[in-house]
């Protein structure tokens, strides 16, 4: 079971890379560095991004929290 856990954790790193860079390459509305810039400008916090990801994951898994 630990192997599956590690695979899931490894995928999270991929998701973050896509979120911050690879999915931004062709995005006209949210280009590369725009998320980091928004965090540095205090337009959004890392905690807000994590909270939203948490909520969407739970929603997708059918949890009500």
N, CA and C atoms as an extended XYZ file, in Angstrom:
195
Properties=species:S:1:pos:R:3:atomname:S:1:resname:S:1:resid:I:1 pbc="F F F"
N         0.820       -1.202        0.000 N   UNK     1
C         0.000        0.000        0.000 CA  UNK     1
C         0.861        1.260        0.000 C   UNK     1
N         2.029        1.199        0.606 N   UNK     2
C         2.920        2.360        0.636 CA  UNK     2
C         3.342        2.745       -0.773 C   UNK     2
N         3.455        1.782       -1.675 N   UNK     3
C         3.837        2.073       -3.049 CA  UNK     3
C         2.776        2.959       -3.697 C   UNK     3
N         1.500        2.634       -3.521 N   UNK     4
C         0.431        3.435       -4.093 CA  UNK     4
C         0.441        4.841       -3.486 C   UNK     4
N         0.671        4.928       -2.195 N   UNK     5
C         0.739        6.229       -1.536 CA  UNK     5
C         1.835        7.085       -2.161 C   UNK     5
N         3.013        6.498       -2.376 N   UNK     6
C         4.120        7.249       -2.958 CA  UNK     6
C         3.816        7.669       -4.389 C   UNK     6
N         3.144        6.813       -5.139 N   UNK     7
C         2.751        7.165       -6.506 CA  UNK     7
C         1.824        8.374       -6.515 C   UNK     7
N         0.882        8.388       -5.588 N   UNK     8
C        -0.052        9.511       -5.480 CA  UNK     8
C         0.701       10.782       -5.108 C   UNK     8
N         1.603       10.697       -4.157 N   UNK     9
C         2.397       11.857       -3.749 CA  UNK     9
C         3.237       12.370       -4.909 C   UNK     9
N         3.808       11.456       -5.682 N   UNK    10
C         4.607       11.864       -6.841 CA  UNK    10
C         3.760       12.593       -7.884 C   UNK    10
N         2.535       12.156       -8.063 N   UNK    11
C         1.640       12.794       -9.031 CA  UNK    11
C         1.311       14.222       -8.595 C   UNK    11
N         1.254       14.457       -7.310 N   UNK    12
C         0.976       15.812       -6.822 CA  UNK    12
C         2.045       16.775       -7.321 C   UNK    12
N         3.300       16.356       -7.312 N   UNK    13
C         4.371       17.191       -7.857 CA  UNK    13
C         4.141       17.505       -9.323 C   UNK    13
N         3.680       16.526      -10.080 N   UNK    14
C         3.365       16.752      -11.492 CA  UNK    14
C         2.230       17.758      -11.653 C   UNK    14
N         1.223       17.621      -10.812 N   UNK    15
C         0.073       18.532      -10.882 CA  UNK    15
C         0.517       19.967      -10.616 C   UNK    15
N         1.361       20.153       -9.623 N   UNK    16
C         1.848       21.491       -9.286 CA  UNK    16
C         2.653       22.072      -10.444 C   UNK    16
N         3.522       21.248      -11.050 N   UNK    17
C         4.310       21.721      -12.194 CA  UNK    17
C         3.410       22.143      -13.347 C   UNK    17
N         2.394       21.364      -13.609 N   UNK    18
C         1.456       21.706      -14.681 CA  UNK    18
C         0.696       22.977      -14.339 C   UNK    18
N         0.242       23.065      -13.104 N   UNK    19
C        -0.528       24.224      -12.648 CA  UNK    19
C         0.276       25.521      -12.774 C   UNK    19
N         1.532       25.472      -12.370 N   UNK    20
C         2.355       26.684      -12.352 CA  UNK    20
C         3.069       26.973      -13.666 C   UNK    20
N         3.355       25.947      -14.463 N   UNK    21
C         4.163       26.188      -15.647 CA  UNK    21
C         3.545       25.629      -16.937 C   UNK    21
N         3.456       24.325      -17.041 N   UNK    22
C         3.099       23.708      -18.320 CA  UNK    22
C         1.711       24.106      -18.816 C   UNK    22
N         0.731       24.187      -17.936 N   UNK    23
C        -0.604       24.619      -18.355 CA  UNK    23
C        -0.668       26.120      -18.606 C   UNK    23
N         0.341       26.852      -18.197 N   UNK    24
C         0.365       28.307      -18.371 CA  UNK    24
C         1.000       28.722      -19.702 C   UNK    24
N         1.761       27.827      -20.338 N   UNK    25
C         2.538       28.187      -21.527 CA  UNK    25
C         1.679       28.799      -22.634 C   UNK    25
N         0.499       28.276      -22.850 N   UNK    26
C        -0.367       28.772      -23.917 CA  UNK    26
C        -1.607       29.479      -23.386 C   UNK    26
N        -1.617       29.776      -22.111 N   UNK    27
C        -2.775       30.419      -21.487 CA  UNK    27
C        -2.638       31.936      -21.583 C   UNK    27
N        -3.496       32.553      -22.359 N   UNK    28
C        -3.435       34.010      -22.529 CA  UNK    28
C        -3.915       34.760      -21.290 C   UNK    28
N        -4.846       34.175      -20.554 N   UNK    29
C        -5.414       34.844      -19.380 CA  UNK    29
C        -4.568       34.683      -18.119 C   UNK    29
N        -3.850       33.584      -18.045 N   UNK    30
C        -3.046       33.278      -16.853 CA  UNK    30
C        -1.703       32.693      -17.299 C   UNK    30
N        -0.842       33.515      -17.894 N   UNK    31
C         0.424       33.014      -18.448 CA  UNK    31
C         1.426       32.619      -17.360 C   UNK    31
N         2.557       32.047      -17.814 N   UNK    32
C         3.630       31.630      -16.900 CA  UNK    32
C         3.993       32.789      -15.969 C   UNK    32
N         4.215       32.479      -14.727 N   UNK    33
C         4.592       33.402      -13.651 CA  UNK    33
C         3.435       34.238      -13.122 C   UNK    33
N         2.267       34.178      -13.756 N   UNK    34
C         1.161       35.013      -13.284 CA  UNK    34
C         0.632       34.562      -11.926 C   UNK    34
N         0.672       33.265      -11.653 N   UNK    35
C         0.217       32.787      -10.347 CA  UNK    35
C         1.193       33.229       -9.272 C   UNK    35
N         2.479       33.059       -9.525 N   UNK    36
C         3.488       33.513       -8.561 CA  UNK    36
C         3.400       35.023       -8.372 C   UNK    36
N         3.202       35.754       -9.462 N   UNK    37
C         3.063       37.211       -9.363 CA  UNK    37
C         1.853       37.593       -8.518 C   UNK    37
N         0.749       36.884       -8.704 N   UNK    38
C        -0.462       37.172       -7.928 CA  UNK    38
C        -0.248       36.885       -6.446 C   UNK    38
N         0.506       35.843       -6.131 N   UNK    39
C         0.821       35.526       -4.734 CA  UNK    39
C         1.707       36.617       -4.142 C   UNK    39
N         2.724       37.008       -4.890 N   UNK    40
C         3.634       38.050       -4.396 CA  UNK    40
C         2.924       39.392       -4.230 C   UNK    40
N         1.919       39.664       -5.084 N   UNK    41
C         1.152       40.906       -4.992 CA  UNK    41
C         0.022       40.805       -3.963 C   UNK    41
N        -0.060       39.650       -3.314 N   UNK    42
C        -1.067       39.389       -2.283 CA  UNK    42
C        -2.493       39.458       -2.830 C   UNK    42
N        -2.647       39.127       -4.118 N   UNK    43
C        -3.976       39.027       -4.719 CA  UNK    43
C        -4.649       37.722       -4.314 C   UNK    43
N        -3.828       36.720       -4.050 N   UNK    44
C        -4.292       35.410       -3.588 CA  UNK    44
C        -3.158       34.817       -2.764 C   UNK    44
N        -3.508       33.980       -1.813 N   UNK    45
C        -2.472       33.356       -0.984 CA  UNK    45
C        -2.322       31.881       -1.358 C   UNK    45
N        -1.192       31.332       -0.985 N   UNK    46
C        -0.993       29.898       -1.186 CA  UNK    46
C        -2.074       29.126       -0.439 C   UNK    46
N        -2.420       29.592        0.736 N   UNK    47
C        -3.449       28.928        1.537 CA  UNK    47
C        -4.788       28.924        0.813 C   UNK    47
N        -5.136       30.015        0.142 N   UNK    48
C        -6.393       30.061       -0.607 CA  UNK    48
C        -6.373       29.063       -1.769 C   UNK    48
N        -5.243       28.947       -2.426 N   UNK    49
C        -5.124       27.991       -3.526 CA  UNK    49
C        -5.246       26.567       -2.985 C   UNK    49
N        -4.555       26.280       -1.890 N   UNK    50
C        -4.611       24.951       -1.284 CA  UNK    50
C        -6.021       24.642       -0.800 C   UNK    50
N        -6.678       25.606       -0.171 N   UNK    51
C        -8.050       25.407        0.305 CA  UNK    51
C        -9.000       25.093       -0.851 C   UNK    51
N        -8.848       25.796       -1.959 N   UNK    52
C        -9.700       25.551       -3.125 CA  UNK    52
C        -9.434       24.166       -3.710 C   UNK    52
N        -8.152       23.792       -3.817 N   UNK    53
C        -7.811       22.455       -4.297 CA  UNK    53
C        -8.410       21.393       -3.378 C   UNK    53
N        -8.283       21.600       -2.078 N   UNK    54
C        -8.840       20.691       -1.079 CA  UNK    54
C       -10.348       20.539       -1.273 C   UNK    54
N       -11.042       21.665       -1.420 N   UNK    55
C       -12.490       21.637       -1.580 CA  UNK    55
C       -12.889       20.907       -2.872 C   UNK    55
N       -12.191       21.201       -3.968 N   UNK    56
C       -12.515       20.571       -5.247 CA  UNK    56
C       -12.227       19.070       -5.231 C   UNK    56
N       -11.142       18.671       -4.593 N   UNK    57
C       -10.822       17.249       -4.481 CA  UNK    57
C       -11.889       16.522       -3.670 C   UNK    57
N       -12.241       17.101       -2.539 N   UNK    58
C       -13.279       16.482       -1.698 CA  UNK    58
C       -14.613       16.409       -2.427 C   UNK    58
N       -14.951       17.472       -3.133 N   UNK    59
C       -16.200       17.514       -3.909 CA  UNK    59
C       -16.187       16.409       -4.978 C   UNK    59
N       -15.064       16.257       -5.668 N   UNK    60
C       -14.931       15.248       -6.719 CA  UNK    60
C       -15.007       13.833       -6.160 C   UNK    60
N       -14.593       13.662       -4.908 N   UNK    61
C       -14.640       12.345       -4.263 CA  UNK    61
C       -15.971       12.106       -3.535 C   UNK    61
N       -16.862       13.086       -3.599 N   UNK    62
C       -18.169       12.932       -2.996 CA  UNK    62
C       -18.217       13.208       -1.510 C   UNK    62
N       -17.212       13.882       -0.993 N   UNK    63
C       -17.219       14.233        0.433 CA  UNK    63
C       -17.891       15.579        0.625 C   UNK    63
N       -18.589       15.723        1.711 N   UNK    64
C       -19.256       16.990        2.052 CA  UNK    64
C       -18.559       17.622        3.240 C   UNK    64
N       -17.566       18.498        2.951 N   UNK    65
C       -16.868       19.157        4.055 CA  UNK    65
C       -16.771       20.631        3.777 C   UNK    65
